[in-house]
Amino acid sequence: MRVTLFDYGAGNLHSLAKALATAEGAEVRVEEDPLRAVDTDVLVLPGVGAFGAAATRLAPGREAMRAALARGLPCLGICLGMQLLFESSEEGPGDGLGYFSGRVTRLRARRVPQMGWNRVEADTTLTSARLETVYYANSFVCRVEDASVVTGWSTHEDDRFAAVVRRGRVVGVQFHPEKSSAPGVAFVRGFLREVTS
């Protein structure tokens, strides 16, 4: 199974690549070219950086990536990666993939960024992995237009937001599973098993 991490030039990919590599049969590679990133069995959009800069790196391959997802390419978007699955963000200019309808906005809270552990409400089950408490490092969240794609919610202070979205074999998580201890790594492995079986 070829798993490709699309590197939009921000953040440390090491812990995420390590978590992905624990899945049986996973061959993990990092790719900076968005057009070549879709030549894979599973695409992963990692979760560190700013929306505007990431959207700029994504732009040359946005249509190809969007078409690949529409054709059924499995994808896991993490934190900023989840936000790139949406249409746009008030954090910065540029277009996301628009796979999910909605916009990314700043958390409505006194304490921003949200750093640390928080609960996930509702079902985030992928095969045998279930997450209830996860690690966040975010200032922005996705405001979905169609709540039927939300499979998990979290609340920071009084702001309730989508923690997990899913349509077909595309999943977005606002938290960092690779930093969410053993259950987070199990979640990543469960995703890879489910979408490639």
Backbone bond lengths (Angstrom), bond angles and torsions (degrees), N, CA, C in turn:
res aa  C-N    CA-C-N  psi(-1)  N-CA   C-N-CA  omega(-1)  CA-C   N-CA-C  phi
1 M - - - 1.449 - - 1.524 108.92 -
2 R 1.335 116.78 119.33 1.468 121.12 178.17 1.527 108.95 -88.80
3 V 1.329 115.98 120.31 1.465 122.07 179.06 1.518 107.03 -114.45
4 T 1.336 116.42 122.45 1.465 120.75 -176.53 1.516 111.13 -112.86
5 L 1.320 115.43 123.21 1.459 122.70 172.95 1.524 107.48 -90.59
6 F 1.339 116.84 117.54 1.458 119.55 176.51 1.517 108.46 -81.20
7 D 1.316 116.43 117.08 1.460 123.09 -177.04 1.520 109.66 -95.48
8 Y 1.333 116.57 107.83 1.465 118.78 177.36 1.521 111.72 -97.58
9 G 1.330 115.52 25.20 1.453 120.66 167.98 1.507 116.44 83.10
10 A 1.319 117.49 21.17 1.464 118.61 -179.77 1.521 109.62 -138.02
11 G 1.297 115.94 137.77 1.449 120.09 169.51 1.516 115.41 82.14
12 N 1.316 113.30 171.84 1.450 122.65 -177.37 1.529 109.07 -92.75
13 L 1.316 117.18 120.31 1.460 121.46 -179.25 1.525 111.69 -93.28
14 H 1.324 116.83 -4.50 1.459 120.34 -170.44 1.525 113.06 -59.90
15 S 1.351 117.94 -50.72 1.468 119.71 -175.52 1.524 110.97 -66.12
16 L 1.323 117.40 -34.75 1.465 120.14 178.51 1.530 110.40 -69.80
17 A 1.329 117.37 -44.72 1.465 120.40 178.24 1.523 110.61 -59.95
18 K 1.326 116.14 -38.45 1.462 121.06 179.32 1.526 110.60 -65.00
19 A 1.332 117.26 -43.10 1.471 120.81 178.67 1.524 111.00 -64.12
20 L 1.330 117.24 -42.00 1.462 121.07 179.40 1.521 111.24 -64.73
21 A 1.323 116.14 -36.98 1.465 120.70 -176.96 1.518 112.63 -69.34
22 T 1.347 118.01 -14.44 1.462 119.62 178.55 1.532 111.87 -74.73
23 A 1.323 118.01 -15.04 1.467 120.56 178.56 1.522 109.81 -72.53
24 E 1.314 115.43 138.32 1.463 120.63 -178.12 1.526 110.55 -60.29
25 G 1.325 115.53 126.97 1.460 121.00 176.28 1.514 115.19 79.86
26 A 1.335 118.37 5.53 1.469 120.87 -177.62 1.520 111.08 -81.46
27 E 1.324 115.74 127.23 1.465 123.07 173.63 1.526 106.15 -112.24
28 V 1.327 116.95 105.94 1.464 122.32 -172.00 1.522 110.29 -94.74
29 R 1.326 116.39 132.67 1.466 121.25 174.68 1.522 108.38 -133.77
30 V 1.301 116.16 155.26 1.464 123.19 177.40 1.520 107.36 -109.41
31 E 1.331 116.50 132.40 1.463 121.33 -176.62 1.526 109.70 -133.21
32 E 1.342 116.69 127.98 1.460 122.10 179.21 1.523 113.16 -89.87
33 D 1.325 117.51 -19.57 1.462 122.18 -178.12 1.530 109.11 -90.42
34 P 1.350 118.70 116.39 1.462 119.86 -176.79 1.526 113.59 -64.21
35 L 1.332 117.83 -26.26 1.460 120.46 178.21 1.528 111.02 -72.41
36 R 1.331 116.63 -38.51 1.465 119.68 178.61 1.523 111.69 -79.68
37 A 1.315 117.13 -21.62 1.469 120.74 -179.17 1.522 112.41 -63.72
38 V 1.339 117.52 -27.08 1.471 119.51 -177.74 1.526 112.51 -83.47
39 D 1.330 117.65 -4.54 1.461 121.13 174.49 1.525 107.56 -85.56
40 T 1.331 115.72 77.95 1.460 121.50 -171.66 1.521 109.26 -161.62
41 D 1.323 115.58 172.28 1.466 120.57 174.16 1.524 111.34 -90.47
42 V 1.335 116.17 -31.96 1.468 121.92 179.36 1.526 107.91 -142.71
43 L 1.331 116.38 131.47 1.461 122.64 177.26 1.524 108.92 -103.17
44 V 1.326 117.14 136.04 1.458 121.94 176.32 1.520 108.32 -124.15
45 L 1.329 115.11 126.91 1.466 122.38 175.68 1.518 106.92 -103.09
46 P 1.339 118.21 108.39 1.464 121.22 -172.77 1.525 112.88 -73.77
47 G 1.348 114.51 176.57 1.453 118.30 -163.83 1.498 118.99 -119.05
48 V 1.299 120.33 35.68 1.462 119.78 176.93 1.519 108.56 -130.91
49 G 1.341 117.11 138.15 1.459 120.65 176.29 1.515 112.32 129.97
50 A 1.326 115.05 -170.93 1.457 122.51 -178.50 1.530 109.74 -111.95
51 F 1.318 116.65 144.38 1.461 121.61 -174.51 1.525 112.07 -58.82
52 G 1.328 118.45 -47.13 1.464 121.25 -175.54 1.519 112.96 -58.91
53 A 1.326 115.91 -47.30 1.469 119.96 179.96 1.521 111.09 -66.05
54 A 1.337 116.75 -41.06 1.463 120.08 179.71 1.529 110.81 -66.70
55 A 1.330 117.67 -40.01 1.467 121.23 178.82 1.528 110.94 -63.04
56 T 1.335 116.88 -36.13 1.465 120.96 177.57 1.525 110.41 -63.45
57 R 1.345 117.23 -44.65 1.461 121.11 178.69 1.528 111.86 -66.40
58 L 1.327 116.25 -31.81 1.460 122.34 -179.13 1.527 112.17 -76.52
59 A 1.330 117.37 -29.61 1.469 123.32 -169.00 1.538 115.02 -49.27
60 P 1.343 120.77 -45.97 1.471 119.34 -177.60 1.529 113.82 -62.52
61 G 1.323 117.14 -22.41 1.461 119.75 -178.58 1.510 113.84 -119.15
62 R 1.337 116.22 12.04 1.468 119.25 -174.64 1.527 112.81 -57.07
63 E 1.324 116.72 -48.33 1.469 119.06 -177.38 1.523 111.48 -66.19
64 A 1.330 117.26 -39.55 1.461 120.55 178.66 1.526 110.97 -65.11
65 M 1.337 116.67 -40.58 1.453 120.54 179.87 1.523 110.23 -68.59
66 R 1.313 116.40 -42.82 1.470 120.21 178.86 1.532 110.14 -61.48
67 A 1.326 117.41 -42.69 1.465 121.52 179.16 1.527 110.74 -64.45
68 A 1.339 117.13 -39.30 1.462 120.66 179.24 1.528 110.72 -63.55
69 L 1.335 117.67 -41.26 1.465 120.83 177.89 1.525 110.05 -64.99
70 A 1.320 116.93 -41.30 1.468 121.17 179.46 1.530 111.14 -63.07
71 R 1.336 116.56 -31.29 1.469 120.77 178.46 1.527 112.33 -79.51
72 G 1.329 117.58 -8.03 1.453 120.23 176.35 1.510 116.31 112.71
73 L 1.353 118.84 9.77 1.462 119.95 177.18 1.532 108.97 -62.59
74 P 1.342 118.87 122.62 1.460 119.97 177.26 1.526 110.77 -63.88
75 C 1.328 115.86 141.79 1.463 120.37 -177.75 1.515 109.44 -147.22
76 L 1.326 115.50 137.82 1.458 122.59 172.21 1.517 107.71 -119.31
77 G 1.337 117.12 117.79 1.459 122.72 176.51 1.518 109.26 -104.85
78 I 1.325 117.00 126.79 1.463 122.29 -175.13 1.522 109.65 -116.36
79 C 1.340 117.08 123.27 1.463 124.64 177.90 1.535 109.93 53.93
80 L 1.327 119.31 -107.77 1.460 120.46 176.50 1.525 110.60 -58.03
81 G 1.334 116.93 -34.98 1.462 120.62 177.65 1.517 112.02 -61.14
82 M 1.330 117.45 -38.85 1.469 120.93 174.30 1.523 109.67 -63.19
83 Q 1.323 116.68 -43.52 1.467 120.54 -178.15 1.521 111.19 -62.85
84 L 1.329 117.85 -33.62 1.462 121.18 177.84 1.525 112.46 -68.34
85 L 1.322 117.74 -18.18 1.461 121.04 175.76 1.528 111.89 -74.67
86 F 1.333 117.16 -11.09 1.466 122.33 -179.93 1.532 109.81 -96.76
87 E 1.325 116.31 -175.92 1.464 120.47 -170.26 1.526 113.89 -80.22
88 S 1.339 116.75 -44.63 1.470 119.43 -175.21 1.518 108.92 -161.46
89 S 1.340 115.59 173.24 1.461 120.49 -179.40 1.518 110.21 -142.83
90 E 1.318 115.04 143.07 1.469 118.28 174.44 1.524 111.34 -76.39
91 E 1.340 117.66 -6.02 1.464 120.50 177.68 1.521 111.63 -69.81
92 G 1.335 116.67 -31.22 1.456 118.78 -177.55 1.516 111.67 -170.55
93 P 1.335 116.13 170.25 1.468 120.24 -178.36 1.519 111.87 -73.60
94 G 1.317 114.72 168.93 1.452 121.06 176.05 1.513 111.71 106.36
95 D 1.328 114.47 163.74 1.457 121.73 -178.13 1.508 110.49 -105.64
96 G 1.326 114.78 140.72 1.447 120.66 169.54 1.524 109.45 -83.37
97 L 1.324 116.33 -168.45 1.451 120.90 -178.23 1.525 112.42 -77.86
98 G 1.318 117.94 -21.06 1.457 120.32 -179.97 1.515 113.61 65.92
99 Y 1.326 117.99 22.73 1.460 120.35 177.54 1.529 109.93 -69.30
100 F 1.330 115.63 -35.21 1.465 121.82 172.95 1.527 108.03 -110.82
101 S 1.317 116.70 142.96 1.465 121.16 178.18 1.520 109.55 -82.52
102 G 1.319 115.75 130.94 1.453 120.49 178.38 1.517 110.81 145.57
103 R 1.318 114.58 177.35 1.458 122.18 -174.93 1.517 108.83 -131.00
104 V 1.311 115.76 151.92 1.463 122.53 178.02 1.527 108.31 -94.91
105 T 1.343 116.03 129.27 1.462 120.52 179.16 1.530 110.07 -130.97
106 R 1.318 114.72 164.79 1.461 120.87 178.91 1.529 109.70 -67.60
107 L 1.323 116.09 144.56 1.461 120.94 173.52 1.524 110.11 -56.31
108 R 1.321 116.46 136.73 1.460 121.27 176.77 1.532 107.54 -92.37
109 A 1.324 115.63 84.19 1.454 120.98 -174.58 1.519 109.50 -156.77
110 R 1.321 116.18 158.75 1.462 120.68 176.34 1.524 110.41 -75.04
111 R 1.347 116.82 -41.12 1.462 121.54 -177.65 1.523 109.43 -95.78
112 V 1.310 114.94 103.06 1.465 121.15 178.27 1.529 106.43 -135.25
113 P 1.319 119.12 133.05 1.460 127.20 5.89 1.525 113.35 -75.58
114 Q 1.327 114.70 162.11 1.449 121.59 169.85 1.529 106.54 -80.65
115 M 1.317 116.47 116.19 1.470 121.56 -178.91 1.512 108.23 -125.74
116 G 1.318 116.20 121.66 1.455 119.39 176.07 1.518 112.65 122.48
117 W 1.326 114.38 -162.16 1.459 121.80 -171.70 1.520 111.88 -86.32
118 N 1.326 115.55 143.59 1.462 121.74 177.95 1.528 107.96 -151.30
119 R 1.316 115.20 158.34 1.474 120.69 -178.56 1.522 111.47 -85.10
120 V 1.338 114.64 152.39 1.458 122.30 171.27 1.519 107.32 -111.99
121 E 1.335 115.80 127.42 1.464 121.27 177.85 1.523 108.54 -96.39
122 A 1.305 115.33 144.01 1.467 123.84 176.13 1.509 110.95 83.06
123 D 1.327 116.41 -165.22 1.457 121.57 -166.95 1.520 111.81 -89.82
124 T 1.314 116.66 120.92 1.468 120.84 171.97 1.516 109.51 -121.50
125 T 1.329 116.67 29.27 1.457 121.21 -175.64 1.526 111.39 -72.30
126 L 1.304 116.12 128.95 1.461 122.93 166.79 1.517 105.40 -127.38
127 T 1.308 115.85 112.59 1.462 123.00 -171.70 1.528 108.68 50.18
128 S 1.335 118.47 -119.29 1.468 119.39 -174.28 1.528 113.09 -93.99
129 A 1.325 117.85 -1.48 1.470 120.06 -175.18 1.520 110.49 -91.11
130 R 1.326 116.33 129.15 1.463 120.81 177.26 1.518 108.37 -131.39
131 L 1.317 115.79 129.62 1.456 121.30 -179.79 1.521 110.13 -110.48
132 E 1.301 116.41 134.09 1.459 120.29 175.46 1.525 111.55 -118.55
133 T 1.332 117.03 -35.42 1.457 122.06 177.66 1.519 107.68 -126.31
134 V 1.338 116.13 128.96 1.463 120.88 -172.83 1.519 110.41 -135.87
135 Y 1.333 115.56 165.93 1.463 121.31 -177.24 1.533 110.73 -99.04
136 Y 1.328 115.44 128.30 1.464 122.45 179.19 1.529 110.91 -115.13
137 A 1.325 115.45 149.91 1.461 123.35 169.39 1.530 105.43 -149.94
138 N 1.332 116.68 81.43 1.468 119.30 -172.85 1.526 112.22 -149.56
139 S 1.325 114.07 150.08 1.465 122.06 173.21 1.524 111.21 -113.25
140 F 1.343 117.05 -16.59 1.458 122.93 -175.76 1.522 109.42 -124.11
141 V 1.342 115.31 152.47 1.465 121.54 -179.18 1.524 109.62 -139.98
142 C 1.324 115.61 161.27 1.468 122.03 -178.41 1.528 110.00 -89.54
143 R 1.320 116.14 129.64 1.470 122.45 175.81 1.532 106.62 -104.09
144 V 1.320 115.68 102.22 1.459 120.69 -173.36 1.525 110.99 -78.89
145 E 1.321 116.36 146.29 1.463 120.87 174.66 1.518 111.13 -87.38
146 D 1.335 117.38 -28.80 1.455 122.22 -178.63 1.524 108.61 -119.07
147 A 1.347 115.88 101.30 1.465 120.06 -175.37 1.523 112.91 -65.82
148 S 1.336 118.35 -12.62 1.466 119.65 -179.39 1.533 112.17 -67.61
149 V 1.331 118.09 -17.39 1.474 120.22 178.42 1.526 111.77 -84.60
150 V 1.328 118.06 -9.18 1.467 121.95 -177.50 1.525 109.27 -85.00
151 T 1.332 116.44 123.46 1.460 120.37 177.29 1.525 112.07 -111.03
152 G 1.321 117.71 -3.66 1.455 121.65 176.32 1.526 110.43 -157.11
153 W 1.313 116.25 142.52 1.473 122.75 -179.71 1.523 109.49 -123.25
154 S 1.325 116.72 152.92 1.463 122.92 169.69 1.524 108.31 -133.80
155 T 1.328 115.61 161.20 1.462 121.06 177.81 1.520 108.38 -130.86
156 H 1.321 115.81 128.43 1.467 121.88 174.32 1.518 106.63 -116.39
157 E 1.340 116.49 118.12 1.459 122.06 -169.02 1.527 107.53 53.82
158 D 1.344 119.62 -115.38 1.472 120.45 -179.84 1.522 112.64 -105.88
159 D 1.307 117.75 7.67 1.465 121.04 -175.33 1.535 109.88 -98.51
160 R 1.338 116.10 111.28 1.463 121.85 177.43 1.522 108.36 -93.65
161 F 1.331 116.19 130.26 1.462 119.66 -174.13 1.527 110.08 -142.99
162 A 1.330 115.43 163.42 1.463 121.46 179.61 1.522 109.96 -70.02
163 A 1.334 116.06 120.51 1.462 121.39 176.17 1.520 110.85 -91.98
164 V 1.344 116.60 -32.24 1.465 122.35 -178.85 1.529 108.37 -140.17
165 V 1.329 116.64 130.59 1.466 121.70 172.50 1.521 108.09 -124.09
166 R 1.319 114.98 150.98 1.464 118.27 -179.87 1.524 110.41 -152.72
167 R 1.313 115.08 135.47 1.459 122.51 168.84 1.518 107.10 -143.66
168 G 1.319 115.81 116.50 1.457 119.70 -176.58 1.517 110.94 62.71
169 R 1.320 116.02 -127.68 1.463 120.93 -178.10 1.530 111.83 -100.70
170 V 1.326 116.32 19.95 1.468 121.96 176.68 1.524 108.19 -110.56
171 V 1.336 115.28 122.62 1.458 122.39 -178.23 1.524 108.44 -126.00
172 G 1.321 116.00 135.31 1.460 121.34 173.26 1.514 109.52 -120.35
173 V 1.330 116.89 135.47 1.464 122.00 176.60 1.522 109.03 -127.18
174 Q 1.345 116.43 131.29 1.457 119.82 -178.74 1.527 111.87 -76.50
175 F 1.322 116.63 -22.34 1.465 121.80 -179.44 1.531 110.51 -88.71
176 H 1.329 115.33 179.36 1.464 122.05 179.33 1.524 109.22 -108.87
177 P 1.331 119.09 98.11 1.468 118.97 179.40 1.528 112.46 -63.16
178 E 1.337 116.97 -32.58 1.463 119.68 -178.17 1.522 112.09 -68.92
179 K 1.352 117.73 -13.76 1.461 121.85 177.07 1.524 111.42 -110.29
180 S 1.342 116.05 8.28 1.468 121.32 -175.56 1.520 111.98 -101.88
181 S 1.326 116.26 35.58 1.458 123.46 175.03 1.527 111.32 61.81
182 A 1.336 116.24 -161.84 1.470 120.89 -174.76 1.529 113.12 -59.36
183 P 1.357 119.85 -40.33 1.471 118.45 178.16 1.534 112.95 -61.98
184 G 1.321 117.72 -32.90 1.459 120.63 178.15 1.512 112.32 -67.75
185 V 1.341 116.61 -41.93 1.461 120.39 177.07 1.528 109.95 -65.76
186 A 1.346 116.99 -38.25 1.464 120.89 176.62 1.526 110.88 -63.30
187 F 1.326 116.51 -35.47 1.471 121.36 177.05 1.533 110.16 -62.61
188 V 1.324 116.95 -45.24 1.469 121.42 178.66 1.525 110.21 -61.71
189 R 1.325 116.68 -46.29 1.466 119.97 178.95 1.520 110.81 -62.47
190 G 1.341 116.96 -40.81 1.460 120.78 178.67 1.516 112.14 -62.48
191 F 1.336 116.07 -40.63 1.470 119.89 176.79 1.525 110.40 -60.09
192 L 1.331 116.97 -49.07 1.465 120.61 -177.55 1.530 111.49 -62.64
193 R 1.339 116.88 -40.88 1.466 119.60 178.54 1.526 110.66 -63.24
194 E 1.316 115.93 -45.72 1.462 119.77 -174.80 1.526 112.58 -65.90
195 V 1.335 117.19 -45.17 1.464 118.89 -173.15 1.525 113.14 -80.33
196 T 1.335 117.53 -11.63 1.466 118.54 -179.94 1.521 112.35 -111.26
197 S 1.328 117.73 2.91 1.476 119.44 -179.03 1.521 110.86 -89.35
